[in-house]
Structures are given as C-alpha cells and as structure tokens.
Amino acid sequence: MRRLGVPVSDDTILRHLKRQVARRRTTTVRVAGIDDWSWRKGHTYGTIIVDLERREVVDLLQDRTATGTAEWFGQHPEVEIVTRDRCGLYAEGARTGAAQARQVADRFHLLQNLRETIETYLSRADRPTGRALLPESDDEHVTSITWGPGGRNDVAEHRLQTRQAHRRSRQAIFDQIHSRREAGNSIAVVGRETGFGSRTIRKWLKCRAPPERRASAPKPCSPHYFFDYLSRRWAEGCVRGRQLFEEIKLRGYAGSFSHLERLLARWRRADDAKISSTLVAKPQAESKPPMVTAPRVVDPATGWTITPIVAASLCIKPRGLLTANQAAKVDALKTASPEFTSMRRLAMRFRGILRSKDVEKFGLWLADAQQSGIYAMQRFARTVRRDLSAATNALIEEWSNGQTEGHINRLKTLKRAMYGRAGAELLRARMLPLHALIQHGK
C-alpha cells in the first residue's frame, strides 16, 4: 500500500472491509440461486446464494446444511423462486424456510443425473478397475435380496451385480499381474502393460488374493454414525422415519432425511422378509431368474473396451453432435445391447422435452421410463417423481442455476489465491459486489 500512496496498513484495509461487510444492509432477493462449494473437496462444503436478477452474490454460508439454508431463507421472506441442483439438503431447507417460494431444478443437473444413472447401470459389466472394494455384506447376499415380499428387489440386485462385476475384474487383473511377474517380467514392465503403479504391483505381489478395502469411520452426516441408537429405538418399536430423524438431529445428525430413509428402508425389507418367510415357503433355487450383466463392447477403431463413463456420455449425446469415431461407438453399443438402444431412445426424448418445455410430454416420458423394464430409467423416473414440482418448474420457468455455477468458478479462483491466509469472512467480503460496499461506506 505504501507504493500506492495509501497511508494505512494492509491489516487496516482488511479490517475496514470486513467491518463494512458485517454492517451491510440486507438486500431484497426475489429469485435466488443456491449451490454448494468445497472448502476441502470431499470433506467440508459451504453454500453460495446468488441474486439471479441482479447477477450478484448475496451471501456465503460456511456450511451445507438444511438448517442453515432454512434460517437464511427465513430471514428473506420476499424470495419467490429458488433455483438449485438435485441436492436434498437445499430442497428441504428451501421447503422449510421459504414455503412460499417455487423451487426450480436446474435443467443441466437433470440431464447430468440421467447420465450418472446410466453410467451406474452400465457399470454392471466387467471392467478393468484397480479400486479396492468393500467385502460383501450380509444384506447384499444373493440369497437375501433375490426374493422378498414384493418379489425381486431391483435396487439390491443391481448393487450386487455391480459389486460382483468389479470383483471379477479386479481378480482378473490380480491374476494377470502375478502371471506376468512369474514369467520373469520386471515390475516396470508389468506396470507398463497393466497401467498400474509400481507401488500397487509390489503390494499385490505380496498377497494371495486382491486386498479388501477397509470401511471408513462414519461421520455425523451419515446415519451409520448413530447406528447403535437407531438400532435400539428400532428394536423398541419406533419405526417412523420422521420421528427418528428429529431424535438424531438433536444428537448432532447433519445429514438429510432421505439419507436416513435409505438405511431404514433396508431394515423394513429385512423385517418384511422375516414375516413372509414364516407365512410362505421360500421358492426353490432352480426357479430363480438368472442374473444377467451388461455385455462388454469393444471400440471398432481401437479394439479397447468402451468404459461405462464413455458409453453413458454417448447415450445422451445427439447424433448430430457425434464425431465419426463416436458414432461408430454408438452403433457398436446399440448392436451389442438392446437395452442401450432403449436407453438412448428415452434419453433423446428427454433432451427434446427439456428444449421444448412441454409439461404434458414430460409426464408421458416418466410413465414410459417407469414401464421400460430398464432399471436405470425406472430409478431415474422414481427420483424425479420425488422432486416432481421442481422438475416441472424447470420446464416452465426461464431461470436456471447457470449464473450460480459461474460465480462458483470465481469463488474457486479467489479461494485458491488466498488459500492459507484468510477464512470465510474475507472470502465473503471479496465475493460480495464492491459497489454495494462502497455505497454503504459512504
């Protein structure tokens, strides 16, 4: 500051800037965009709120919780529209703090969720992977999920097929590493041929079977953190999800209600299976329908296996935007898998509905996806129906969360430039519009 001729220190300027932000008058927001950003990716997250009409950042929250979001919206009753991604925490927070506002799901995230669902479904095929997997748990064993009170459990079956496919792939790579090492190849040569690092190869050579991954300790945002308490309350006869949710919130639970419901749904299925087993005899093993995995498809140009992430991206990409190589991959996938053909047809219809904003066609598409017989489409349709009003508003309203994503890019740049030197207070001061601070300072 001395070179600029300002007779104050850097600390004084920062102190005045933070003070102006703390005294800044609350702005009126009619259309708010909300999204999360990471303090440390995979560990701690904050929340950014943007005024989409003024194209300005309104506030930064240090956490990503439904309670914090509801408190902020409670202080801004003038909010009429809230745009967001598919995060359940923000949906619950906006529903609690701004019941009068219309929630709008972001169209880009809707399409992204469809791609991720297709990718997960295609991951049932055997594929090369070096990730260590968790050991099989009792609730995912084939004999406990195949038959139940409502017949075959598609969700649990899909999870089991995916885990078994990964396990087979890892076993094949493990055997390949050992066979090539026993043939006299050096670790460097084995690494170039398999694509694994020397450290991983040395570790695997010491084992007789692929090592299992240890489960990480649960955090307060996970219902498993309160597993003992929930188990005791469940045994006492308390099976209402909302009541259990309020009880563990008082004990520090920071996750969403839907996260808790996934755990409770598994317990309910187990209880129903016990009841049904006492009423009817279990079917014979020979009558169980076979478990089928997705086929492995080879790229006709390179001869390499098309990975699930590439196949899912091509599944939602229109023919006019495909390159010649990508079009050849799509044709190979459609020839090898009738399910891929059906999923691509539904995905193209979904893209067209997002562009045409036809609510009537959207309802018909959800019904067709639910009746398609393809687990990925059925699962996506079920999740959209849980958030149907926000998804429908995405077709009606003109607003999206694109501006919010742009401000997050700016936030990341500022955060990394001042990393290790300042906290949320200064970051918030730098993100808020400068003209508002200057006007208030006057």
Secondary structure, DSSP 8 states (H G I E B T S, - for coil): -TTTT--S-HHHHHHHHHHHHHH------SEEEEEEEEEETTTEEEEEEEETTTTEEEEEESS--HHHHHHHHHT-TT--EEEE-S-HHHHHHHHHH-TTSEEEE-HHHHHHHHHHHHHHHHTTS------------GGG-HHHHSS-TTS--HHHHHHHHHHHHHHHHHHHHHHHHHHHHHTT--HHHHHHHH---HHHHHHHHT-SS----------TTSGGGGHHHHHHHHHTT---HHHHHHHHHHTT--S-HHHHHHHHHHHHHHHHHHHHHHHS----GGGS---------B-TTT--B--HHHHHHHHTS-GGG--HHHHHHHHHHHHH-HHHHHHHHHHHHHHHHHHHT-HHHHHHHHHHHHTS--HHHHHHHHHHHHTHHHHHHHHH-S--SHHHHHHHHHHHHHHHHTTTT--HHHHHHHHS-HHHHHHHH-
